[in-house]
Amino acid sequence: MCGRYVSPNGAAIEREYRVDRHNSTSRIQEWLAGDGRNYNVAPSQYTPVVRVVRAAQGMRESLEMRWGLVPHWTNGEPPKFSTINATVEKVESAPTWRGPWRRGQRCIMPCVGFYEWQVNPDGSKTPYFIEPSEPDSTFAFAGLWDESVNAAGETILSCAVITLPANELMTEVHNVKQRMPAILDKADIDIWLTGTPQQAKTVLKQYPSELMHAYAVSTKVNSPKNNGPELIQPVAVR
């Protein structure tokens, strides 16, 4: 699973994901122009995503979506169950995911790195930060999005990270549930965003351990109220 992560600044999204700032919603334009990161993106928060504009020859746009998918059939009300992660095994069949999957509502959730908690022998948990091995790079989380209209007529755009069985590194870090986000190879992004569902399914595969780096961080990340670069500073493991 994936329950917290660090979103990149606007320059990184424009550079790595070929997003035109002017081909995005007004609110995200302001964010792209800034240099801010969210060091502790948590469920129900709004976060930047990248998707294609199908009416504009597949041009990419960036916009904010609620993390935690709100299916179109819930009338804008978040489900009582967690929808931040969509398991790869059920994207084609589960009621929450199969609609967006069939409609090709796939997106990228850009990520500087993400947090997972390792369970220790005494039952305590140590948070780890997992980042790309390549400096100044990002992970491209494979996501699904949907839109739902609430009673006030507001359209809620929302998203979920697809997860799959953990690779060797993540099996050690996320040592109980042994899951990890579906991280796309940058060469596969076009297929993910514009391909058929059958083509898109082929790029959902384990990201190589050697392209990831993990280290322990402070338990301050446990609270969504904490948000700053100190959260990704390494700490000694007891």
N, C-alpha and C positions, 0 to 999 in steps of 0.2 A: 504494500500500500504506500501511499504518499500523503502526508498530512500537513506538512509545512515546507515552504521553499523560499528562495530569494529570487525576486524578479529583477531583470536587468534594467539599466537606464535606457533612455530613448535612443541614444546614439548606437548602442549595441544592437537594438532591435532593427533599426534602419539599415545598419551595415550588414548584419548577418542574415537578415530575412527579406531583404530587398523590398522594404516597405516605404512607400512614398508618404511622407508626412501629410501631404495635402489630400491624400486619398483615404483619409481617416476621419472619424468623428471629431467634432470640435473639442470635446473634453480631452480626448487622447492626444490631440495636436499639442495642447498645452503641456501635457506630460512628456511627450516626445521631445519637446523643446527644452525641457529641464534636464537635470542630471541626477534625479532622485532614484533610489532603489527602495524597494520594500524588502527589508531583511527578515521578515517574519510573516509571509503571506499565509493566512489561516482560512479555514473553511468559512464560507458566507461572505468573505471580503471580495471586493471587486479587484480584478487583476487584468493586465494587458494580455490580449491574445492576438494571433495573426490568422486570418482566413482569406479565402479568395472571393473576389466579386465576380460571380459567374456571368453577370450581364455585361461585364467589361473585359472580356477575353482573359479571364483568370487573373487579373491584376490583384495584388495583395493589399489588404487593408489591415489596420490595427484598430482595436477598439477594446473597451473594458467590458468584462463579463463577470458575473457572480460565480465564484468557485463553489460548486455544489449545484448540479444540474437540476433545473426545475422543468419537468416534462411539460410539453404543450397542453396535455390533457388535465393538468392539475389547476387550471385557471389562475396561474400566477402564484399559487401557494406552494412553498417548499415542502417536499414530502417529509414525513416524520422519520424516515430512515435515511441513512447517509448516502449521498449521491456524489461525493467528491471523487471517487474512484470507480471506473468501469472495468471490470475484469475482462481480459481478452477472451476468456472462455465463453462469456455470455453476451458479447456485444451484438451478436446476430439474433439472439433469442429472447433475452430478458425484456419485459415491457418498457422499462425505463430507457434502454439503449437502442432497441431495434429500430425504432422510428428514425432517430437521427442517423443511425448507421445506414439504413436503406436510402435515406434522402441525401446522403453524401455530405452531412453536416459535420465535417471534420475540421479541426483547427490545430494550431501549434500554440502551446503555452510555453513561451521562452523562459528559461530558468538558468540563473547563475550557478545554482547548486541547491541541494535539498537536504532536509534533515530526516534522520531515522534514529530510532532508539534501540539500543542493544540491551537485552535483559541479562543482568549479572546473576551469578550463582545465588546471591542472597535475595534476589527478587527485585532489587533496585534497578533503575534504568539509566544508562549513559547515553546522552544525545551525541550523534555524530553528524558532521557536515560532509556531504559528498559533492565534489566538484569535478569539472573536466580536467584531465591531466594536461591538456594543452592550455597554456596561459592565455588569459583574456578571451576565452571562448565561452560558449553557453551550451546548455543542453536544450534540445528541441523536444519537449514533451509532446507525445501524440495525444490529442484531446478530441472530445465530441462536444458539440454545442446544440442548444435548443432555444426556442423562444416560446414564451407563454404569456398570455394577456390576463391581467388581474381584474377584479371587479371595478376598479377605477379607470379601466381602459389603458393602463400602462403596460408596455411590453417589457417583460423581464428576459434579458439575454443571460444565459448561464452556460457553464462548461464543466467538464469532468476530465480527469487524467485517466488514461487507459493504463492498467497495470497487468503484469505478467509474472511468471515464476522468476525468482532471483537468480542472478549470475553468481559466480563463485565469491566475489567480493561482497555482494549484498547478502548472500546467504550467511556470511560471517557477521556482518553488521546487524542486519534485520533478522536476528537468529531465531525468532519464534514463528512469525508468519511467513518469512522467506518469500516476500514479494518485492517488486520494484516497479518504478514507472517504465512505461514503454518509451524509450528514448530513440529518436530517429537519427539515422545517419543523415548528414546534411545533403548528401546526394539523392536521398529518397524523399525529400520534402515535397517536390513537385508531384510525385506519384501520390503521396499521402493527401495532398490538398486537392488535386484535380482528377485523379484516377477513378476507376470504377471501384465499388466495394471489394470486388475480387482482387483487383490490383493492390488496393490499399492494405488488404489483409496480409499480403506477402511481405510488407516492410515492417510488420510488427514482430520484432525478434529481439532476443537478449542483446543488450549493449555490452561490448567487451569490457571485462574487468580492467584490462590494462589501460583503457582510455578514461579511467575514473580514479580519483584519489579521495580517500576518506580519513578523517581525523576527529577526535573527540572535542566537543565544545562545551561551553557553560550550560548549566541547567536553566539559565535565564531564558533560554529559548522556549522553555515549557509554557511560559505565559505569553499569549498573543499581545499583551500590553507592552511587552518589551520589543523594541525595534531600533536597531542601530548596528553599525559595523562591528561592535564588540561581540555580537552574537556569533560571528564566524571566526573569532580568534581561537587558536588551538589551546587546549588545556591538558594538563598531565592526567593520565588515567590512573586511578587509585588501584 
